[in-house]
């Protein structure tokens, strides 16, 4: 294989990995969006509180963004 072939192969692999990560995040966002009621969110917060902030930072980021989106839509 030439150096160019390796670069193309590496780029394709990187793009495939990024696409997979994006699809997984979108799926996670849809799942978290299904927690719509106050009791759902309280239950989710109780679940997350059992874990470290490092473990839940991505989830909390998504949840906070979705909460802000809901507030802005209702305003």
PDB file of N, H, CA, C and O in Angstrom:
ATOM      1  N   UNK A   1       0.832  -1.183   0.000  1.00  0.00           N
ATOM      2  CA  UNK A   1       0.000   0.000   0.000  1.00  0.00           C
ATOM      3  C   UNK A   1       0.877   1.248   0.000  1.00  0.00           C
ATOM      4  O   UNK A   1       1.927   1.310   0.640  1.00  0.00           O
ATOM      5  N   UNK A   2       0.412   2.203  -0.723  1.00  0.00           N
ATOM      6  H   UNK A   2      -0.440   2.153  -1.243  1.00  0.00           H
ATOM      7  CA  UNK A   2       1.150   3.460  -0.753  1.00  0.00           C
ATOM      8  C   UNK A   2       0.721   4.335   0.417  1.00  0.00           C
ATOM      9  O   UNK A   2      -0.275   4.063   1.088  1.00  0.00           O
ATOM     10  N   UNK A   3       1.476   5.363   0.641  1.00  0.00           N
ATOM     11  H   UNK A   3       2.285   5.584   0.096  1.00  0.00           H
ATOM     12  CA  UNK A   3       1.166   6.308   1.709  1.00  0.00           C
ATOM     13  C   UNK A   3      -0.195   6.965   1.460  1.00  0.00           C
ATOM     14  O   UNK A   3      -0.951   7.207   2.401  1.00  0.00           O
ATOM     15  N   UNK A   4      -0.498   7.249   0.209  1.00  0.00           N
ATOM     16  H   UNK A   4       0.116   7.053  -0.555  1.00  0.00           H
ATOM     17  CA  UNK A   4      -1.778   7.852  -0.157  1.00  0.00           C
ATOM     18  C   UNK A   4      -2.933   6.908   0.171  1.00  0.00           C
ATOM     19  O   UNK A   4      -3.964   7.337   0.690  1.00  0.00           O
ATOM     20  N   UNK A   5      -2.755   5.622  -0.135  1.00  0.00           N
ATOM     21  H   UNK A   5      -1.917   5.274  -0.556  1.00  0.00           H
ATOM     22  CA  UNK A   5      -3.797   4.639   0.158  1.00  0.00           C
ATOM     23  C   UNK A   5      -4.083   4.578   1.656  1.00  0.00           C
ATOM     24  O   UNK A   5      -5.236   4.480   2.074  1.00  0.00           O
ATOM     25  N   UNK A   6      -3.022   4.638   2.458  1.00  0.00           N
ATOM     26  H   UNK A   6      -2.084   4.717   2.119  1.00  0.00           H
ATOM     27  CA  UNK A   6      -3.199   4.597   3.907  1.00  0.00           C
ATOM     28  C   UNK A   6      -3.934   5.839   4.396  1.00  0.00           C
ATOM     29  O   UNK A   6      -4.766   5.753   5.299  1.00  0.00           O
ATOM     30  N   UNK A   7      -3.631   6.995   3.802  1.00  0.00           N
ATOM     31  H   UNK A   7      -2.956   7.064   3.068  1.00  0.00           H
ATOM     32  CA  UNK A   7      -4.298   8.228   4.192  1.00  0.00           C
ATOM     33  C   UNK A   7      -5.791   8.164   3.881  1.00  0.00           C
ATOM     34  O   UNK A   7      -6.616   8.567   4.700  1.00  0.00           O
ATOM     35  N   UNK A   8      -6.130   7.668   2.718  1.00  0.00           N
ATOM     36  H   UNK A   8      -5.459   7.340   2.052  1.00  0.00           H
ATOM     37  CA  UNK A   8      -7.529   7.542   2.317  1.00  0.00           C
ATOM     38  C   UNK A   8      -8.233   6.542   3.221  1.00  0.00           C
ATOM     39  O   UNK A   8      -9.358   6.779   3.662  1.00  0.00           O
ATOM     40  N   UNK A   9      -7.572   5.425   3.495  1.00  0.00           N
ATOM     41  H   UNK A   9      -6.659   5.232   3.136  1.00  0.00           H
ATOM     42  CA  UNK A   9      -8.157   4.410   4.368  1.00  0.00           C
ATOM     43  C   UNK A   9      -8.369   4.967   5.774  1.00  0.00           C
ATOM     44  O   UNK A   9      -9.401   4.719   6.398  1.00  0.00           O
ATOM     45  N   UNK A  10      -7.392   5.715   6.266  1.00  0.00           N
ATOM     46  H   UNK A  10      -6.553   5.916   5.759  1.00  0.00           H
ATOM     47  CA  UNK A  10      -7.502   6.329   7.581  1.00  0.00           C
ATOM     48  C   UNK A  10      -8.637   7.348   7.614  1.00  0.00           C
ATOM     49  O   UNK A  10      -9.394   7.407   8.583  1.00  0.00           O
ATOM     50  N   UNK A  11      -8.753   8.139   6.574  1.00  0.00           N
ATOM     51  H   UNK A  11      -8.139   8.091   5.787  1.00  0.00           H
ATOM     52  CA  UNK A  11      -9.818   9.136   6.488  1.00  0.00           C
ATOM     53  C   UNK A  11     -11.186   8.465   6.462  1.00  0.00           C
ATOM     54  O   UNK A  11     -12.106   8.903   7.153  1.00  0.00           O
ATOM     55  N   UNK A  12     -11.323   7.422   5.683  1.00  0.00           N
ATOM     56  H   UNK A  12     -10.576   7.065   5.122  1.00  0.00           H
ATOM     57  CA  UNK A  12     -12.604   6.695   5.614  1.00  0.00           C
ATOM     58  C   UNK A  12     -12.962   6.100   6.969  1.00  0.00           C
ATOM     59  O   UNK A  12     -14.114   6.151   7.399  1.00  0.00           O
ATOM     60  N   UNK A  13     -11.972   5.541   7.627  1.00  0.00           N
ATOM     61  H   UNK A  13     -11.036   5.499   7.277  1.00  0.00           H
ATOM     62  CA  UNK A  13     -12.202   4.966   8.947  1.00  0.00           C
ATOM     63  C   UNK A  13     -12.630   6.036   9.939  1.00  0.00           C
ATOM     64  O   UNK A  13     -13.554   5.827  10.725  1.00  0.00           O
ATOM     65  N   UNK A  14     -11.964   7.172   9.902  1.00  0.00           N
ATOM     66  H   UNK A  14     -11.213   7.341   9.263  1.00  0.00           H
ATOM     67  CA  UNK A  14     -12.298   8.279  10.788  1.00  0.00           C
ATOM     68  C   UNK A  14     -13.717   8.780  10.526  1.00  0.00           C
ATOM     69  O   UNK A  14     -14.479   9.020  11.463  1.00  0.00           O
ATOM     70  N   UNK A  15     -14.064   8.935   9.258  1.00  0.00           N
ATOM     71  H   UNK A  15     -13.446   8.740   8.498  1.00  0.00           H
ATOM     72  CA  UNK A  15     -15.411   9.403   8.908  1.00  0.00           C
ATOM     73  C   UNK A  15     -16.475   8.399   9.342  1.00  0.00           C
ATOM     74  O   UNK A  15     -17.541   8.788   9.819  1.00  0.00           O
ATOM     75  N   UNK A  16     -16.189   7.120   9.180  1.00  0.00           N
ATOM     76  H   UNK A  16     -15.323   6.804   8.793  1.00  0.00           H
ATOM     77  CA  UNK A  16     -17.136   6.082   9.599  1.00  0.00           C
ATOM     78  C   UNK A  16     -17.321   6.115  11.112  1.00  0.00           C
ATOM     79  O   UNK A  16     -18.439   5.974  11.608  1.00  0.00           O
ATOM     80  N   UNK A  17     -16.233   6.300  11.841  1.00  0.00           N
ATOM     81  H   UNK A  17     -15.325   6.414  11.438  1.00  0.00           H
ATOM     82  CA  UNK A  17     -16.316   6.367  13.302  1.00  0.00           C
ATOM     83  C   UNK A  17     -17.124   7.581  13.745  1.00  0.00           C
ATOM     84  O   UNK A  17     -17.941   7.489  14.661  1.00  0.00           O
ATOM     85  N   UNK A  18     -16.893   8.715  13.092  1.00  0.00           N
ATOM     86  H   UNK A  18     -16.230   8.790  12.348  1.00  0.00           H
ATOM     87  CA  UNK A  18     -17.631   9.929  13.440  1.00  0.00           C
ATOM     88  C   UNK A  18     -19.118   9.778  13.125  1.00  0.00           C
ATOM     89  O   UNK A  18     -19.970  10.242  13.882  1.00  0.00           O
ATOM     90  N   UNK A  19     -19.417   9.135  12.017  1.00  0.00           N
ATOM     91  H   UNK A  19     -18.724   8.759  11.402  1.00  0.00           H
ATOM     92  CA  UNK A  19     -20.825   8.927  11.649  1.00  0.00           C
ATOM     93  C   UNK A  19     -21.513   8.024  12.678  1.00  0.00           C
ATOM     94  O   UNK A  19     -22.638   8.295  13.097  1.00  0.00           O
ATOM     95  N   UNK A  20     -20.834   6.965  13.074  1.00  0.00           N
ATOM     96  H   UNK A  20     -19.920   6.745  12.733  1.00  0.00           H
ATOM     97  CA  UNK A  20     -21.383   6.053  14.076  1.00  0.00           C
ATOM     98  C   UNK A  20     -21.622   6.782  15.393  1.00  0.00           C
ATOM     99  O   UNK A  20     -22.672   6.618  16.015  1.00  0.00           O
ATOM    100  N   UNK A  21     -20.655   7.583  15.816  1.00  0.00           N
ATOM    101  H   UNK A  21     -19.802   7.717  15.311  1.00  0.00           H
ATOM    102  CA  UNK A  21     -20.790   8.345  17.064  1.00  0.00           C
ATOM    103  C   UNK A  21     -21.958   9.319  16.972  1.00  0.00           C
ATOM    104  O   UNK A  21     -22.713   9.474  17.932  1.00  0.00           O
ATOM    105  N   UNK A  22     -22.114   9.982  15.818  1.00  0.00           N
ATOM    106  H   UNK A  22     -21.501   9.857  15.038  1.00  0.00           H
ATOM    107  CA  UNK A  22     -23.211  10.939  15.631  1.00  0.00           C
ATOM    108  C   UNK A  22     -24.565  10.222  15.699  1.00  0.00           C
ATOM    109  O   UNK A  22     -25.500  10.718  16.328  1.00  0.00           O
ATOM    110  N   UNK A  23     -24.667   9.071  15.063  1.00  0.00           N
ATOM    111  H   UNK A  23     -23.908   8.668  14.552  1.00  0.00           H
ATOM    112  CA  UNK A  23     -25.922   8.315  15.084  1.00  0.00           C
ATOM    113  C   UNK A  23     -26.246   7.832  16.498  1.00  0.00           C
ATOM    114  O   UNK A  23     -27.406   7.839  16.909  1.00  0.00           O
ATOM    115  N   UNK A  24     -25.228   7.418  17.233  1.00  0.00           N
ATOM    116  H   UNK A  24     -24.285   7.413  16.899  1.00  0.00           H
ATOM    117  CA  UNK A  24     -25.451   6.981  18.615  1.00  0.00           C
ATOM    118  C   UNK A  24     -25.914   8.146  19.485  1.00  0.00           C
ATOM    119  O   UNK A  24     -26.814   7.992  20.311  1.00  0.00           O
ATOM    120  N   UNK A  25     -25.302   9.301  19.297  1.00  0.00           N
ATOM    121  H   UNK A  25     -24.571   9.426  18.626  1.00  0.00           H
ATOM    122  CA  UNK A  25     -25.705  10.483  20.077  1.00  0.00           C
ATOM    123  C   UNK A  25     -27.135  10.893  19.730  1.00  0.00           C
ATOM    124  O   UNK A  25     -27.904  11.246  20.623  1.00  0.00           O
ATOM    125  N   UNK A  26     -27.501  10.851  18.458  1.00  0.00           N
ATOM    126  H   UNK A  26     -26.876  10.564  17.732  1.00  0.00           H
ATOM    127  CA  UNK A  26     -28.866  11.193  18.066  1.00  0.00           C
ATOM    128  C   UNK A  26     -29.864  10.221  18.689  1.00  0.00           C
ATOM    129  O   UNK A  26     -30.943  10.627  19.122  1.00  0.00           O
ATOM    130  N   UNK A  27     -29.509   8.956  18.735  1.00  0.00           N
ATOM    131  H   UNK A  27     -28.633   8.627  18.383  1.00  0.00           H
ATOM    132  CA  UNK A  27     -30.376   7.962  19.364  1.00  0.00           C
ATOM    133  C   UNK A  27     -30.517   8.255  20.856  1.00  0.00           C
ATOM    134  O   UNK A  27     -31.617   8.186  21.403  1.00  0.00           O
ATOM    135  N   UNK A  28     -29.417   8.577  21.505  1.00  0.00           N
ATOM    136  H   UNK A  28     -28.523   8.633  21.060  1.00  0.00           H
ATOM    137  CA  UNK A  28     -29.449   8.927  22.924  1.00  0.00           C
ATOM    138  C   UNK A  28     -30.303  10.161  23.157  1.00  0.00           C
ATOM    139  O   UNK A  28     -31.077  10.205  24.113  1.00  0.00           O
ATOM    140  N   UNK A  29     -30.175  11.164  22.299  1.00  0.00           N
ATOM    141  H   UNK A  29     -29.547  11.129  21.522  1.00  0.00           H
ATOM    142  CA  UNK A  29     -30.977  12.377  22.429  1.00  0.00           C
ATOM    143  C   UNK A  29     -32.465  12.068  22.293  1.00  0.00           C
ATOM    144  O   UNK A  29     -33.281  12.618  23.033  1.00  0.00           O
ATOM    145  N   UNK A  30     -32.820  11.203  21.366  1.00  0.00           N
ATOM    146  H   UNK A  30     -32.158  10.756  20.765  1.00  0.00           H
ATOM    147  CA  UNK A  30     -34.237  10.818  21.213  1.00  0.00           C
ATOM    148  C   UNK A  30     -34.737  10.091  22.458  1.00  0.00           C
ATOM    149  O   UNK A  30     -35.848  10.341  22.924  1.00  0.00           O
ATOM    150  N   UNK A  31     -33.912   9.188  22.995  1.00  0.00           N
ATOM    151  H   UNK A  31     -33.009   8.985  22.617  1.00  0.00           H
ATOM    152  CA  UNK A  31     -34.312   8.451  24.196  1.00  0.00           C
ATOM    153  C   UNK A  31     -34.518   9.391  25.380  1.00  0.00           C
ATOM    154  O   UNK A  31     -35.500   9.275  26.113  1.00  0.00           O
ATOM    155  N   UNK A  32     -33.581  10.324  25.560  1.00  0.00           N
ATOM    156  H   UNK A  32     -32.783  10.418  24.965  1.00  0.00           H
ATOM    157  CA  UNK A  32     -33.701  11.266  26.670  1.00  0.00           C
ATOM    158  C   UNK A  32     -34.875  12.213  26.470  1.00  0.00           C
ATOM    159  O   UNK A  32     -35.494  12.636  27.446  1.00  0.00           O
ATOM    160  N   UNK A  33     -35.187  12.548  25.242  1.00  0.00           N
ATOM    161  H   UNK A  33     -34.684  12.204  24.449  1.00  0.00           H
ATOM    162  CA  UNK A  33     -36.322  13.432  24.953  1.00  0.00           C
ATOM    163  C   UNK A  33     -37.652  12.787  25.324  1.00  0.00           C
ATOM    164  O   UNK A  33     -38.653  13.483  25.493  1.00  0.00           O
ATOM    165  N   UNK A  34     -37.670  11.473  25.449  1.00  0.00           N
ATOM    166  H   UNK A  34     -36.857  10.908  25.311  1.00  0.00           H
ATOM    167  CA  UNK A  34     -38.914  10.788  25.794  1.00  0.00           C
ATOM    168  C   UNK A  34     -39.270  10.976  27.268  1.00  0.00           C
ATOM    169  O   UNK A  34     -40.392  10.672  27.673  1.00  0.00           O
ATOM    170  N   UNK A  35     -38.334  11.471  28.071  1.00  0.00           N
ATOM    171  H   UNK A  35     -37.423  11.718  27.742  1.00  0.00           H
ATOM    172  CA  UNK A  35     -38.617  11.790  29.472  1.00  0.00           C
ATOM    173  C   UNK A  35     -39.254  13.178  29.507  1.00  0.00           C
ATOM    174  O   UNK A  35     -38.565  14.182  29.685  1.00  0.00           O
ATOM    175  N   UNK A  36     -40.564  13.222  29.338  1.00  0.00           N
ATOM    176  H   UNK A  36     -41.124  12.406  29.193  1.00  0.00           H
ATOM    177  CA  UNK A  36     -41.235  14.499  29.128  1.00  0.00           C
ATOM    178  C   UNK A  36     -41.911  15.065  30.373  1.00  0.00           C
ATOM    179  O   UNK A  36     -42.017  16.283  30.512  1.00  0.00           O
ATOM    180  N   UNK A  37     -42.360  14.219  31.263  1.00  0.00           N
ATOM    181  H   UNK A  37     -42.273  13.229  31.150  1.00  0.00           H
ATOM    182  CA  UNK A  37     -43.068  14.731  32.432  1.00  0.00           C
ATOM    183  C   UNK A  37     -42.091  15.065  33.551  1.00  0.00           C
ATOM    184  O   UNK A  37     -40.940  14.631  33.545  1.00  0.00           O
ATOM    185  N   UNK A  38     -42.571  15.835  34.498  1.00  0.00           N
ATOM    186  H   UNK A  38     -43.506  16.188  34.503  1.00  0.00           H
ATOM    187  CA  UNK A  38     -41.737  16.199  35.652  1.00  0.00           C
ATOM    188  C   UNK A  38     -41.318  14.949  36.421  1.00  0.00           C
ATOM    189  O   UNK A  38     -40.170  14.849  36.856  1.00  0.00           O
ATOM    190  N   UNK A  39     -42.228  14.000  36.594  1.00  0.00           N
ATOM    191  H   UNK A  39     -43.160  14.081  36.241  1.00  0.00           H
ATOM    192  CA  UNK A  39     -41.877  12.776  37.332  1.00  0.00           C
ATOM    193  C   UNK A  39     -40.847  11.948  36.552  1.00  0.00           C
ATOM    194  O   UNK A  39     -39.975  11.321  37.153  1.00  0.00           O
ATOM    195  N   UNK A  40     -40.945  11.944  35.229  1.00  0.00           N
ATOM    196  H   UNK A  40     -41.653  12.454  34.741  1.00  0.00           H
ATOM    197  CA  UNK A  40     -39.923  11.265  34.410  1.00  0.00           C
ATOM    198  C   UNK A  40     -38.554  11.879  34.651  1.00  0.00           C
ATOM    199  O   UNK A  40     -37.565  11.167  34.826  1.00  0.00           O
ATOM    200  N   UNK A  41     -38.504  13.197  34.658  1.00  0.00           N
ATOM    201  H   UNK A  41     -39.307  13.775  34.516  1.00  0.00           H
ATOM    202  CA  UNK A  41     -37.219  13.892  34.823  1.00  0.00           C
ATOM    203  C   UNK A  41     -36.663  13.701  36.228  1.00  0.00           C
ATOM    204  O   UNK A  41     -35.450  13.590  36.406  1.00  0.00           O
ATOM    205  N   UNK A  42     -37.543  13.662  37.226  1.00  0.00           N
ATOM    206  H   UNK A  42     -38.529  13.752  37.081  1.00  0.00           H
ATOM    207  CA  UNK A  42     -37.096  13.402  38.598  1.00  0.00           C
ATOM    208  C   UNK A  42     -36.510  11.999  38.696  1.00  0.00           C
ATOM    209  O   UNK A  42     -35.472  11.796  39.326  1.00  0.00           O
ATOM    210  N   UNK A  43     -37.175  11.037  38.074  1.00  0.00           N
ATOM    211  H   UNK A  43     -38.018  11.202  37.562  1.00  0.00           H
ATOM    212  CA  UNK A  43     -36.675   9.664  38.064  1.00  0.00           C
ATOM    213  C   UNK A  43     -35.325   9.586  37.360  1.00  0.00           C
ATOM    214  O   UNK A  43     -34.408   8.924  37.846  1.00  0.00           O
ATOM    215  N   UNK A  44     -35.199  10.248  36.236  1.00  0.00           N
ATOM    216  H   UNK A  44     -35.943  10.786  35.841  1.00  0.00           H
ATOM    217  CA  UNK A  44     -33.938  10.254  35.497  1.00  0.00           C
ATOM    218  C   UNK A  44     -32.832  10.908  36.322  1.00  0.00           C
ATOM    219  O   UNK A  44     -31.702  10.419  36.347  1.00  0.00           O
ATOM    220  N   UNK A  45     -33.153  12.005  36.991  1.00  0.00           N
ATOM    221  H   UNK A  45     -34.070  12.402  36.971  1.00  0.00           H
ATOM    222  CA  UNK A  45     -32.160  12.668  37.829  1.00  0.00           C
ATOM    223  C   UNK A  45     -31.717  11.758  38.971  1.00  0.00           C
ATOM    224  O   UNK A  45     -30.539  11.741  39.326  1.00  0.00           O
ATOM    225  N   UNK A  46     -32.647  11.003  39.546  1.00  0.00           N
ATOM    226  H   UNK A  46     -33.605  11.017  39.257  1.00  0.00           H
ATOM    227  CA  UNK A  46     -32.300  10.066  40.620  1.00  0.00           C
ATOM    228  C   UNK A  46     -31.355   8.985  40.104  1.00  0.00           C
ATOM    229  O   UNK A  46     -30.415   8.590  40.794  1.00  0.00           O
ATOM    230  N   UNK A  47     -31.607   8.516  38.904  1.00  0.00           N
ATOM    231  H   UNK A  47     -32.370   8.836  38.343  1.00  0.00           H
ATOM    232  CA  UNK A  47     -30.734   7.505  38.303  1.00  0.00           C
ATOM    233  C   UNK A  47     -29.342   8.077  38.077  1.00  0.00           C
ATOM    234  O   UNK A  47     -28.339   7.438  38.397  1.00  0.00           O
ATOM    235  N   UNK A  48     -29.287   9.276  37.526  1.00  0.00           N
ATOM    236  H   UNK A  48     -30.101   9.795  37.266  1.00  0.00           H
ATOM    237  CA  UNK A  48     -27.997   9.900  37.223  1.00  0.00           C
ATOM    238  C   UNK A  48     -27.217  10.245  38.488  1.00  0.00           C
ATOM    239  O   UNK A  48     -25.986  10.234  38.482  1.00  0.00           O
ATOM    240  N   UNK A  49     -27.923  10.549  39.565  1.00  0.00           N
ATOM    241  H   UNK A  49     -28.923  10.559  39.571  1.00  0.00           H
ATOM    242  CA  UNK A  49     -27.240  10.941  40.799  1.00  0.00           C
ATOM    243  C   UNK A  49     -26.456   9.786  41.416  1.00  0.00           C
ATOM    244  O   UNK A  49     -25.622  10.014  42.292  1.00  0.00           O
ATOM    245  N   UNK A  50     -26.700   8.580  40.987  1.00  0.00           N
ATOM    246  H   UNK A  50     -27.377   8.395  40.276  1.00  0.00           H
ATOM    247  CA  UNK A  50     -25.957   7.404  41.478  1.00  0.00           C
ATOM    248  C   UNK A  50     -24.593   7.266  40.816  1.00  0.00           C
ATOM    249  O   UNK A  50     -23.809   6.388  41.177  1.00  0.00           O
ATOM    250  N   UNK A  51     -24.314   8.125  39.854  1.00  0.00           N
ATOM    251  H   UNK A  51     -24.951   8.838  39.560  1.00  0.00           H
ATOM    252  CA  UNK A  51     -23.072   8.036  39.088  1.00  0.00           C
ATOM    253  C   UNK A  51     -22.262   9.317  39.237  1.00  0.00           C
ATOM    254  O   UNK A  51     -22.780  10.347  39.670  1.00  0.00           O
ATOM    255  N   UNK A  52     -21.001   9.239  38.878  1.00  0.00           N
ATOM    256  H   UNK A  52     -20.581   8.403  38.527  1.00  0.00           H
ATOM    257  CA  UNK A  52     -20.128  10.411  38.993  1.00  0.00           C
ATOM    258  C   UNK A  52     -20.465  11.428  37.908  1.00  0.00           C
ATOM    259  O   UNK A  52     -21.101  11.106  36.904  1.00  0.00           O
ATOM    260  N   UNK A  53     -20.028  12.651  38.134  1.00  0.00           N
ATOM    261  H   UNK A  53     -19.512  12.913  38.950  1.00  0.00           H
ATOM    262  CA  UNK A  53     -20.279  13.701  37.145  1.00  0.00           C
ATOM    263  C   UNK A  53     -19.541  13.401  35.839  1.00  0.00           C
ATOM    264  O   UNK A  53     -20.017  13.765  34.764  1.00  0.00           O
ATOM    265  N   UNK A  54     -18.397  12.749  35.924  1.00  0.00           N
ATOM    266  H   UNK A  54     -18.011  12.454  36.797  1.00  0.00           H
ATOM    267  CA  UNK A  54     -17.678  12.383  34.701  1.00  0.00           C
ATOM    268  C   UNK A  54     -18.491  11.382  33.866  1.00  0.00           C
ATOM    269  O   UNK A  54     -18.508  11.450  32.637  1.00  0.00           O
ATOM    270  N   UNK A  55     -19.151  10.468  34.547  1.00  0.00           N
ATOM    271  H   UNK A  55     -19.137  10.412  35.545  1.00  0.00           H
ATOM    272  CA  UNK A  55     -19.945   9.455  33.850  1.00  0.00           C
ATOM    273  C   UNK A  55     -21.219  10.036  33.239  1.00  0.00           C
ATOM    274  O   UNK A  55     -21.707   9.537  32.225  1.00  0.00           O
ATOM    275  N   UNK A  56     -21.748  11.071  33.845  1.00  0.00           N
ATOM    276  H   UNK A  56     -21.352  11.476  34.669  1.00  0.00           H
ATOM    277  CA  UNK A  56     -23.043  11.602  33.410  1.00  0.00           C
ATOM    278  C   UNK A  56     -22.968  12.943  32.692  1.00  0.00           C
ATOM    279  O   UNK A  56     -24.001  13.506  32.329  1.00  0.00           O
ATOM    280  N   UNK A  57     -21.771  13.458  32.485  1.00  0.00           N
ATOM    281  H   UNK A  57     -20.932  13.000  32.780  1.00  0.00           H
ATOM    282  CA  UNK A  57     -21.662  14.814  31.925  1.00  0.00           C
ATOM    283  C   UNK A  57     -22.319  14.941  30.553  1.00  0.00           C
ATOM    284  O   UNK A  57     -23.009  15.926  30.290  1.00  0.00           O
ATOM    285  N   UNK A  58     -22.117  13.969  29.684  1.00  0.00           N
ATOM    286  H   UNK A  58     -21.557  13.168  29.897  1.00  0.00           H
ATOM    287  CA  UNK A  58     -22.736  14.046  28.353  1.00  0.00           C
ATOM    288  C   UNK A  58     -24.257  13.988  28.464  1.00  0.00           C
ATOM    289  O   UNK A  58     -24.964  14.737  27.790  1.00  0.00           O
ATOM    290  N   UNK A  59     -24.753  13.098  29.317  1.00  0.00           N
ATOM    291  H   UNK A  59     -24.179  12.490  29.865  1.00  0.00           H
ATOM    292  CA  UNK A  59     -26.202  12.979  29.492  1.00  0.00           C
ATOM    293  C   UNK A  59     -26.791  14.272  30.048  1.00  0.00           C
ATOM    294  O   UNK A  59     -27.809  14.760  29.555  1.00  0.00           O
ATOM    295  N   UNK A  60     -26.156  14.817  31.063  1.00  0.00           N
ATOM    296  H   UNK A  60     -25.329  14.421  31.463  1.00  0.00           H
ATOM    297  CA  UNK A  60     -26.656  16.060  31.663  1.00  0.00           C
ATOM    298  C   UNK A  60     -26.604  17.221  30.670  1.00  0.00           C
ATOM    299  O   UNK A  60     -27.483  18.083  30.668  1.00  0.00           O
ATOM    300  N   UNK A  61     -25.591  17.239  29.843  1.00  0.00           N
ATOM    301  H   UNK A  61     -24.877  16.539  29.844  1.00  0.00           H
ATOM    302  CA  UNK A  61     -25.488  18.278  28.823  1.00  0.00           C
ATOM    303  C   UNK A  61     -26.675  18.195  27.861  1.00  0.00           C
ATOM    304  O   UNK A  61     -27.286  19.214  27.537  1.00  0.00           O
ATOM    305  N   UNK A  62     -26.992  17.009  27.416  1.00  0.00           N
ATOM    306  H   UNK A  62     -26.496  16.182  27.680  1.00  0.00           H
ATOM    307  CA  UNK A  62     -28.125  16.810  26.501  1.00  0.00           C
ATOM    308  C   UNK A  62     -29.432  17.182  27.195  1.00  0.00           C
ATOM    309  O   UNK A  62     -30.271  17.872  26.616  1.00  0.00           O
ATOM    310  N   UNK A  63     -29.602  16.728  28.425  1.00  0.00           N
ATOM    311  H   UNK A  63     -28.921  16.168  28.895  1.00  0.00           H
ATOM    312  CA  UNK A  63     -30.830  17.001  29.177  1.00  0.00           C
ATOM    313  C   UNK A  63     -31.007  18.494  29.391  1.00  0.00           C
ATOM    314  O   UNK A  63     -32.109  19.016  29.221  1.00  0.00           O
ATOM    315  N   UNK A  64     -29.932  19.192  29.765  1.00  0.00           N
ATOM    316  H   UNK A  64     -29.037  18.768  29.904  1.00  0.00           H
ATOM    317  CA  UNK A  64     -30.017  20.637  29.983  1.00  0.00           C
ATOM    318  C   UNK A  64     -30.352  21.382  28.699  1.00  0.00           C
ATOM    319  O   UNK A  64     -31.141  22.327  28.715  1.00  0.00           O
ATOM    320  N   UNK A  65     -29.752  20.960  27.583  1.00  0.00           N
ATOM    321  H   UNK A  65     -29.111  20.192  27.570  1.00  0.00           H
ATOM    322  CA  UNK A  65     -30.050  21.607  26.302  1.00  0.00           C
ATOM    323  C   UNK A  65     -31.508  21.378  25.920  1.00  0.00           C
ATOM    324  O   UNK A  65     -32.184  22.294  25.454  1.00  0.00           O
ATOM    325  N   UNK A  66     -31.990  20.149  26.120  1.00  0.00           N
ATOM    326  H   UNK A  66     -31.440  19.404  26.498  1.00  0.00           H
ATOM    327  CA  UNK A  66     -33.387  19.857  25.799  1.00  0.00           C
ATOM    328  C   UNK A  66     -34.340  20.663  26.692  1.00  0.00           C
ATOM    329  O   UNK A  66     -35.389  21.114  26.231  1.00  0.00           O
ATOM    330  N   UNK A  67     -33.981  20.841  27.957  1.00  0.00           N
ATOM    331  H   UNK A  67     -33.129  20.475  28.331  1.00  0.00           H
ATOM    332  CA  UNK A  67     -34.817  21.640  28.868  1.00  0.00           C
ATOM    333  C   UNK A  67     -34.868  23.091  28.406  1.00  0.00           C
ATOM    334  O   UNK A  67     -35.929  23.717  28.418  1.00  0.00           O
ATOM    335  N   UNK A  68     -33.724  23.620  28.000  1.00  0.00           N
ATOM    336  H   UNK A  68     -32.862  23.112  27.990  1.00  0.00           H
ATOM    337  CA  UNK A  68     -33.701  24.998  27.485  1.00  0.00           C
ATOM    338  C   UNK A  68     -34.535  25.110  26.208  1.00  0.00           C
ATOM    339  O   UNK A  68     -35.252  26.093  26.023  1.00  0.00           O
ATOM    340  N   UNK A  69     -34.449  24.123  25.340  1.00  0.00           N
ATOM    341  H   UNK A  69     -33.866  23.325  25.491  1.00  0.00           H
ATOM    342  CA  UNK A  69     -35.260  24.132  24.117  1.00  0.00           C
ATOM    343  C   UNK A  69     -36.738  24.147  24.445  1.00  0.00           C
ATOM    344  O   UNK A  69     -37.510  24.872  23.817  1.00  0.00           O
ATOM    345  N   UNK A  70     -37.142  23.340  25.439  1.00  0.00           N
ATOM    346  H   UNK A  70     -36.515  22.751  25.949  1.00  0.00           H
ATOM    347  CA  UNK A  70     -38.552  23.309  25.853  1.00  0.00           C
ATOM    348  C   UNK A  70     -38.980  24.672  26.403  1.00  0.00           C
ATOM    349  O   UNK A  70     -40.067  25.159  26.092  1.00  0.00           O
ATOM    350  N   UNK A  71     -38.116  25.283  27.223  1.00  0.00           N
ATOM    351  H   UNK A  71     -37.233  24.887  27.475  1.00  0.00           H
ATOM    352  CA  UNK A  71     -38.449  26.593  27.794  1.00  0.00           C
ATOM    353  C   UNK A  71     -38.603  27.649  26.688  1.00  0.00           C
ATOM    354  O   UNK A  71     -39.534  28.454  26.714  1.00  0.00           O
ATOM    355  N   UNK A  72     -37.697  27.636  25.739  1.00  0.00           N
ATOM    356  H   UNK A  72     -36.940  26.982  25.717  1.00  0.00           H
ATOM    357  CA  UNK A  72     -37.756  28.622  24.666  1.00  0.00           C
ATOM    358  C   UNK A  72     -38.984  28.421  23.787  1.00  0.00           C
ATOM    359  O   UNK A  72     -39.586  29.392  23.329  1.00  0.00           O
ATOM    360  N   UNK A  73     -39.356  27.174  23.551  1.00  0.00           N
ATOM    361  H   UNK A  73     -38.867  26.385  23.923  1.00  0.00           H
ATOM    362  CA  UNK A  73     -40.553  26.913  22.735  1.00  0.00           C
ATOM    363  C   UNK A  73     -41.828  27.333  23.448  1.00  0.00           C
ATOM    364  O   UNK A  73     -42.785  27.772  22.812  1.00  0.00           O
ATOM    365  N   UNK A  74     -41.841  27.199  24.777  1.00  0.00           N
ATOM    366  H   UNK A  74     -41.063  26.842  25.294  1.00  0.00           H
ATOM    367  CA  UNK A  74     -43.045  27.538  25.527  1.00  0.00           C
ATOM    368  C   UNK A  74     -43.163  29.034  25.817  1.00  0.00           C
ATOM    369  O   UNK A  74     -44.220  29.505  26.238  1.00  0.00           O
ATOM    370  N   UNK A  75     -42.099  29.768  25.596  1.00  0.00           N
ATOM    371  H   UNK A  75     -41.240  29.386  25.253  1.00  0.00           H
ATOM    372  CA  UNK A  75     -42.111  31.220  25.902  1.00  0.00           C
ATOM    373  C   UNK A  75     -42.792  32.018  24.820  1.00  0.00           C
ATOM    374  O   UNK A  75     -42.887  33.241  24.921  1.00  0.00           O
TER     375      UNK A  75
END
